Amino acid sequence: MPEPPLTLTDAALNEIESRVDDTVSNGKQIRDVLAANSKGGPYNTEWEVEAAVEALHVFGSRWTIEILSTLYIAGPRRFNQLKTLLSGISSRTLSDKLRFLVEEELVIRQVDDGPPVRVDYILSEHGITCGRLLSPLVAHLKIRNGSVKSK
């Protein structure tokens, strides 16, 4: 069953749309700086495609955004707490994804020797930054697909 749309005031929706527009403008300016300094022409297609593939490798797989969002919203969590919060994820998948996110330096695996030994998973500064960069994209997509509406 589809989730009901989030209803915002006109002012709140306009603010979100304005900030998304600012992000789009900033993205174009960043891309222009990269292009001006690119080897082999104003836009190095090979470099840009490789960068996009790298980003999709990290953020395009199932559960990655869910895990990062959960850690952002709920704060540091132990493995079983994450498993409970992420309905439907298997222990094996969660273990694999957490290992991957630690390798990508998006999540910190903090071990307290105890006793008992405790392992907490914490969003790194890099993970927080990536989440903040993804937020405008998520907002844009939610508005576009009708998941966010004004009153």
trRosetta pair geometry for C-beta under 8 A, 3 or more apart (Angstrom, degrees):
i j d omega theta_ij theta_ji phi_ij phi_ji
3 147 7.0 35 84 -139 106 104
5 146 6.1 -80 -92 150 129 71
5 147 5.4 -177 -121 -164 75 30
5 148 6.2 177 -170 -82 96 15
5 149 4.7 44 141 2 146 108
6 142 7.4 10 29 164 119 131
6 147 6.4 34 12 147 89 73
6 148 4.9 -18 64 -109 100 72
6 149 7.4 157 78 26 49 64
7 149 5.7 -26 -108 75 67 87
7 150 7.3 74 -161 -169 69 13
7 151 5.5 80 171 -77 108 74
8 12 4.0 -119 179 88 114 121
8 13 4.6 142 90 -54 123 86
8 16 7.4 28 124 -2 174 134
8 148 6.3 12 -1 -174 117 97
8 149 7.3 167 27 86 75 35
8 150 5.8 -51 77 -106 76 57
8 151 7.1 -123 94 -22 29 84
9 12 4.6 94 53 6 82 101
9 13 7.0 -153 89 -2 42 86
9 150 6.8 12 155 -151 19 86
9 151 5.7 -20 -108 13 46 119
10 13 5.9 -59 -147 41 30 108
10 14 6.0 31 155 -20 66 110
10 150 4.8 59 -89 -163 60 137
10 151 6.9 -91 -33 47 73 82
11 14 5.8 -56 -145 38 28 112
11 15 6.4 31 154 -22 63 105
12 15 5.7 -53 -149 33 31 113
12 16 6.6 30 153 -17 64 104
12 150 7.9 163 62 -115 84 85
13 16 5.8 -52 -150 36 33 111
13 17 6.3 31 154 -16 66 107
13 143 7.4 128 -155 -117 98 119
13 148 6.9 160 -115 146 100 107
13 149 7.7 -29 -95 161 145 21
13 150 4.5 -88 3 -78 155 101
14 17 5.7 -55 -144 40 31 110
14 18 6.1 35 154 -22 65 107
15 18 5.6 -54 -146 36 29 113
15 19 6.4 25 156 -16 64 106
16 19 5.9 -59 -148 38 30 107
16 20 6.3 32 152 -20 65 105
16 139 5.4 -140 -178 -178 116 137
16 143 7.2 168 114 -61 126 134
16 148 7.6 -67 92 148 162 154
17 20 5.6 -51 -146 35 33 113
17 21 6.4 38 151 -21 64 104
17 143 6.9 129 -84 -137 92 171
18 21 5.5 -52 -151 35 32 114
18 22 6.6 36 148 -21 64 102
19 22 5.3 -44 -148 32 37 116
19 23 6.5 42 150 -21 63 100
19 136 6.6 -134 125 -107 90 107
19 139 7.9 17 83 84 106 161
20 23 5.5 -52 -152 34 35 114
20 24 6.5 38 148 -21 65 101
20 136 4.8 152 -114 -163 69 98
20 139 5.8 -140 -74 93 119 117
20 140 5.0 138 -150 -72 142 97
20 143 7.8 -112 -20 18 164 144
21 24 5.6 -50 -149 33 34 113
21 25 6.4 34 151 -18 65 105
22 25 5.6 -55 -150 38 32 112
22 26 6.2 32 152 -18 66 106
23 26 5.6 -53 -145 39 32 111
23 27 6.2 37 153 -24 64 105
23 136 4.0 47 11 175 171 174
24 27 5.6 -53 -149 34 29 115
24 28 6.6 31 152 -19 63 102
24 136 8.0 -152 -40 152 69 137
25 28 5.8 -52 -152 33 32 110
25 29 6.6 30 151 -16 64 105
26 29 5.6 -55 -149 38 34 112
26 30 6.3 36 153 -20 68 105
27 30 5.7 -52 -146 36 31 111
27 31 6.2 32 154 -19 65 107
28 31 5.6 -55 -146 38 31 112
28 32 6.3 35 153 -23 65 105
29 32 5.6 -51 -148 33 32 114
29 33 6.7 33 153 -18 63 102
30 33 5.8 -54 -153 34 33 110
30 34 6.5 32 150 -16 65 105
31 34 5.6 -54 -149 39 34 112
31 35 6.2 36 152 -22 66 106
32 35 5.5 -52 -144 36 31 113
32 36 6.3 33 155 -22 64 105
33 36 5.8 -52 -147 34 30 112
33 37 6.6 5 159 2 62 112
34 37 6.3 -78 -151 50 28 95
34 38 6.1 50 149 -56 67 101
35 38 5.3 -37 -144 0 33 124
35 42 4.7 22 174 169 108 73
35 43 5.0 -29 -121 -78 105 68
36 42 7.3 0 -80 -142 41 75
38 41 6.6 -32 106 78 114 53
38 42 6.6 73 54 170 122 20
38 43 6.2 59 61 -122 168 19
38 44 4.2 -158 -175 -15 120 103
38 47 6.7 -161 -140 45 108 147
39 44 6.1 41 62 -81 61 138
40 44 5.2 85 65 -106 109 96
41 44 6.4 143 59 -76 86 59
43 48 6.5 -9 180 -24 94 142
44 47 4.0 39 105 18 117 117
44 48 6.4 150 86 -16 64 87
45 48 5.7 -60 -144 41 31 109
45 49 6.0 30 160 -19 69 107
46 49 6.1 -56 -146 37 26 108
46 50 6.3 26 155 -18 62 109
47 50 5.8 -58 -150 37 29 112
47 51 6.4 29 153 -20 64 106
48 51 5.6 -52 -147 35 32 112
48 52 6.4 32 154 -18 65 105
49 52 5.7 -54 -149 37 33 111
49 53 6.3 34 153 -20 66 105
50 53 5.7 -53 -147 36 31 112
50 54 6.4 35 153 -21 64 104
51 54 5.7 -52 -150 33 32 114
51 55 6.5 30 153 -17 64 104
52 55 5.7 -55 -150 37 33 110
52 56 6.3 28 155 -14 67 107
53 56 5.8 -56 -144 41 31 108
53 57 6.2 43 152 -31 64 103
54 57 5.5 -48 -150 25 30 118
54 58 7.0 17 156 -8 61 104
55 58 6.1 -64 -157 41 33 102
55 59 5.8 -20 168 24 72 113
55 60 7.6 87 120 -26 63 100
56 59 6.5 -74 -120 60 28 77
56 60 3.7 18 -169 -21 72 139
57 60 6.8 13 -42 34 12 107
57 61 7.5 7 -178 -25 35 109
58 61 7.7 -101 164 15 14 100
58 64 6.6 152 160 -166 56 155
58 104 5.6 127 -122 -143 116 156
58 106 7.3 135 -170 -38 123 142
59 64 5.8 -154 -129 107 38 139
59 65 6.3 60 -159 -63 82 96
59 130 7.5 -157 -76 173 123 123
59 134 7.0 -172 -144 -95 145 134
60 64 7.7 33 46 34 23 142
61 64 5.2 86 69 -21 81 120
61 97 7.8 -164 109 -114 120 100
63 66 5.1 -65 -146 46 45 116
63 67 5.7 45 159 -25 80 104
63 86 7.0 57 -141 -169 98 141
63 89 5.9 97 -117 -109 129 124
63 93 6.3 149 -28 153 168 114
63 94 7.5 -131 -177 -93 146 57
63 97 5.0 -84 111 -97 126 160
64 67 6.1 -59 -152 34 25 106
64 68 6.4 16 156 -10 63 111
64 97 6.4 -152 -84 -155 61 114
64 100 7.8 -73 -101 99 102 127
64 101 7.0 159 -138 -79 82 108
65 68 5.7 -57 -144 43 33 109
65 69 5.9 35 157 -21 68 109
65 134 7.2 -156 -126 162 111 161
66 69 5.9 -55 -143 38 25 110
66 70 6.3 27 156 -21 62 108
66 86 5.8 101 141 -127 122 109
66 89 7.7 -180 104 -57 141 131
67 70 5.8 -55 -148 35 28 112
67 71 6.5 23 156 -13 64 107
67 82 6.9 30 -133 -164 87 126
67 86 6.8 -7 -84 -82 69 145
67 94 7.6 148 -96 -137 123 77
67 97 5.7 170 -31 134 156 130
67 98 7.0 -154 -161 -79 150 70
67 101 6.5 -128 107 -45 139 158
67 107 7.5 -43 138 -65 117 144
68 71 6.0 -58 -148 40 30 107
68 72 6.2 32 152 -22 65 108
68 101 7.2 -171 -69 -134 90 139
68 106 6.4 -50 -101 157 116 127
68 107 7.6 -127 -97 -63 74 103
68 123 6.7 92 -151 -112 69 112
68 127 5.9 -153 -137 -169 105 106
68 130 7.3 -66 -162 93 152 112
68 131 5.7 -167 152 -81 116 109
69 72 5.5 -55 -146 36 31 113
69 73 6.1 18 160 -9 68 110
69 131 7.1 150 -87 -133 57 119
70 73 6.1 -61 -141 44 27 101
70 74 5.4 -13 175 17 68 119
70 77 7.1 -43 137 11 106 151
70 82 6.4 113 117 -135 145 82
70 85 5.2 126 -149 123 132 135
70 86 6.2 -73 -52 -64 160 95
71 74 6.6 -61 -112 57 21 86
71 75 7.1 -17 -170 163 53 6
71 76 7.2 30 -150 -94 90 31
71 77 6.5 -125 -104 16 74 105
71 82 7.8 -6 -66 -105 86 113
71 107 6.7 -172 -54 -113 175 105
71 121 6.3 -89 -103 119 128 97
71 122 6.9 144 -168 -153 122 24
71 123 4.3 146 127 -49 120 100
71 127 7.2 -14 92 144 134 144
72 123 5.7 61 -75 -55 64 165
72 127 7.7 -149 -69 137 95 102
72 128 6.9 136 -112 -113 100 69
72 131 5.2 158 -81 -162 148 167
74 77 5.8 26 111 -54 121 125
74 81 7.8 -172 143 147 142 116
74 85 6.3 -73 -33 -119 165 162
75 122 7.9 -15 176 -125 60 77
76 110 7.3 -28 -143 35 133 131
76 120 4.5 24 174 173 116 124
76 121 6.6 166 -152 76 68 41
76 122 4.4 -19 -99 -90 100 86
77 81 4.1 -134 -169 93 103 123
77 82 4.9 130 112 -57 130 83
77 85 7.1 -57 -148 6 166 141
77 120 6.8 143 72 -152 16 78
77 121 5.9 -24 66 55 70 91
78 81 4.8 92 55 8 73 108
78 82 7.2 -141 94 -6 36 88
78 118 6.7 -78 -99 -166 122 88
78 119 6.4 105 -135 79 82 64
78 120 5.9 -60 -77 -100 64 60
78 121 7.4 131 -115 7 19 84
79 82 5.9 -61 -155 35 29 109
79 83 6.4 28 152 -21 66 107
79 94 6.9 121 -161 130 86 128
79 95 7.5 23 -143 -85 126 76
79 98 7.4 -72 -110 -31 89 168
79 119 6.6 29 -25 84 102 111
79 121 7.3 94 -72 -16 57 118
80 83 5.3 -48 -143 34 37 116
80 84 6.4 40 155 -20 65 102
81 84 5.8 -54 -152 35 31 111
81 85 6.4 25 153 -14 65 109
82 85 5.7 -61 -146 41 32 108
82 86 5.9 9 163 -1 71 114
82 94 6.2 148 111 -160 116 131
82 98 7.6 107 92 -75 167 126
82 121 6.6 6 -49 44 142 136
83 86 6.3 -65 -135 49 24 95
83 89 6.4 -129 -134 81 64 103
83 91 6.4 0 -112 -94 139 70
83 94 5.6 -83 -88 -36 85 172
86 89 4.3 3 122 8 117 130
86 94 6.8 148 68 -97 143 116
89 93 5.3 -128 -169 84 85 120
89 94 5.0 93 140 -60 125 98
89 97 7.9 -64 -158 16 134 143
90 93 4.5 91 56 9 86 103
90 94 6.8 -154 89 -5 43 86
91 94 5.8 -57 -146 39 29 110
91 95 6.1 32 156 -21 65 109
92 95 5.8 -56 -148 36 27 112
92 96 6.3 25 155 -17 63 108
93 96 5.7 -56 -147 39 30 110
93 97 6.1 26 157 -17 67 109
94 97 5.9 -57 -142 40 28 108
94 98 6.1 28 159 -18 65 108
95 98 6.0 -56 -144 37 25 108
95 99 6.4 27 156 -19 61 107
96 99 5.8 -57 -151 35 29 112
96 100 6.4 28 152 -18 64 108
97 100 5.6 -55 -149 38 33 113
97 101 6.2 29 155 -17 67 107
98 101 5.7 -55 -142 39 31 109
98 102 6.3 35 155 -20 64 104
98 107 6.5 -89 -152 94 69 155
98 109 7.2 95 161 -84 106 110
98 121 5.9 -85 -142 -106 119 146
99 102 5.8 -55 -151 35 28 112
99 103 6.5 30 151 -19 63 106
100 103 5.6 -56 -151 36 31 112
100 104 6.3 22 154 -11 66 110
101 104 5.6 -56 -141 44 33 108
101 106 4.7 -78 -166 66 85 108
101 107 4.0 44 128 11 113 119
101 127 7.5 50 -178 -100 108 126
102 105 7.5 33 178 -78 34 31
102 106 7.8 -92 -70 51 21 67
102 107 5.3 -63 -74 80 60 92
102 108 7.2 95 -124 -121 85 18
102 109 4.9 -4 -110 -21 139 110
102 121 8.0 -99 -69 -130 102 98
104 107 8.0 52 65 17 88 78
105 124 5.8 -67 165 57 68 168
105 126 5.2 40 123 49 97 154
105 127 7.8 -149 128 -42 54 87
106 123 7.3 -38 158 -146 69 69
106 124 5.9 -164 -178 35 19 109
106 126 5.8 -104 -102 102 50 101
106 127 3.8 100 -174 -88 69 96
106 130 6.3 -45 -124 32 110 146
107 121 5.4 -4 180 -172 123 98
107 122 6.8 142 -164 71 69 39
107 123 6.2 -48 -108 -105 67 41
107 124 6.2 -146 -92 -12 10 93
107 127 5.8 73 -64 -70 53 153
108 121 7.3 153 76 -157 49 48
108 122 4.5 -23 60 65 101 96
108 123 7.6 5 14 88 86 7
108 124 5.1 117 -36 -73 94 89
109 119 6.3 -11 -173 -168 89 105
109 120 7.9 157 -158 81 43 44
109 121 6.1 -19 -102 -102 61 72
110 119 7.0 151 78 -157 49 52
110 120 4.7 -17 63 63 104 92
110 121 7.6 179 20 -85 80 21
110 122 5.7 31 -10 -1 121 120
111 117 6.8 -16 -168 -169 94 97
111 118 7.4 155 -156 83 47 49
111 119 5.3 -16 -102 -102 70 79
112 117 6.9 161 85 -157 60 46
112 118 4.3 0 54 57 109 97
112 119 7.6 -159 22 -72 71 33
112 120 7.4 40 -10 -3 105 101
113 117 6.0 -32 -151 -108 33 81
114 117 4.5 -102 -1 -62 129 34
114 118 6.0 125 -69 -9 100 79
123 127 4.1 -135 -166 98 82 132
123 128 5.5 105 137 -58 119 79
123 131 7.3 -12 -162 -16 141 141
124 127 4.5 104 49 4 71 102
124 128 7.1 -129 98 -4 41 84
125 128 5.5 -50 -148 34 35 113
125 129 6.3 36 152 -19 65 104
126 129 5.8 -53 -148 36 30 112
126 130 6.4 29 154 -17 64 106
127 130 5.8 -53 -145 37 30 110
127 131 6.3 33 154 -20 63 106
128 131 5.7 -56 -151 36 30 113
128 132 6.4 28 153 -17 64 106
129 132 5.7 -57 -150 37 31 109
129 133 6.4 29 152 -18 66 106
130 133 5.6 -55 -147 38 33 111
130 134 6.3 31 154 -18 66 107
131 134 5.7 -57 -146 38 31 109
131 135 6.7 50 151 -42 63 95
132 135 5.6 -31 -151 3 35 121
133 136 7.5 -52 -176 24 36 98
133 137 7.9 25 139 -3 61 111
134 137 5.4 -64 -162 43 52 114
134 138 5.9 51 146 -23 82 106
135 138 5.7 -56 -144 37 31 111
135 139 6.2 32 158 -19 66 106
136 139 5.6 -53 -144 38 33 113
136 140 6.2 37 156 -22 66 105
137 140 5.7 -52 -147 35 29 112
137 141 6.4 25 156 -15 64 107
138 141 5.9 -59 -148 39 30 108
138 142 6.2 29 155 -19 66 109
139 142 5.8 -57 -145 38 29 110
139 143 6.3 27 157 -17 65 106
139 148 7.2 -7 -158 2 68 162
140 143 6.0 -58 -149 37 27 108
140 144 6.1 24 155 -18 64 113
141 144 5.6 -57 -142 40 30 112
141 145 6.1 12 164 -6 67 110
142 145 6.4 -63 -139 45 24 96
142 147 4.1 -81 -161 71 80 116
142 148 4.6 64 130 -12 104 110
143 146 8.0 43 175 -65 27 20
143 147 7.5 -75 -58 55 22 74
143 148 4.8 -47 -86 64 62 114
146 149 6.7 14 -164 -62 64 103
